[in-house]
Structure formats: structure tokens, C-alpha cells
Amino acid sequence: MSSSLKEAKIGQTVKVRKINGEGAVKRRIMDMGITKGVEIFVRKVAPLGDPVEITVRGYELSLRKSDAEMIETE
């Protein structure tokens, strides 16, 4: 079953299945090291849900909820 990174819970580690969207936004997400097959650890979610703090490839990132929604996970 796949879902988006936005739906992942704090403390959960998920694997990227695919990145939806296209052009500059998709390229920016991939430039951050978020690519198919990589594992993402969800560190925390801001009180209002934006941004989502994650750890990917050993470094910490903050993602907008709209970007997290485009990342399909398993």
C-alpha cells in the first residue's frame, strides 16, 4: 500500500516509491537527495502540519506539506 510522505507519522521510516509532479518542483525535490528507493525518517511535524522535518541520506531537511504530498512512499 502506498501513501504520501505527508501521511507518515512522526518517528516512522518510509521508503520513497515515486515522486509525482514535474518540472522544477520535482527536480528540486530530487536535488535534495529524495529519490526512488531512498529511506526517509520523519523527525517531526510542525503544530499546524507545515513544515515536515525529515532526515534523508544522513542530513536533516524541512519540507512543505505540498511537497511532501508529491512523494509517494511505501
Secondary structure, 3 states (H helix, E strand, C coil): CCEEHHHCCCCCEEEEEEECCCHHHHHHHHHCCCCCCCEEEEEEECCCCCCEEEEECCEEEEECHHHHCCEEEC
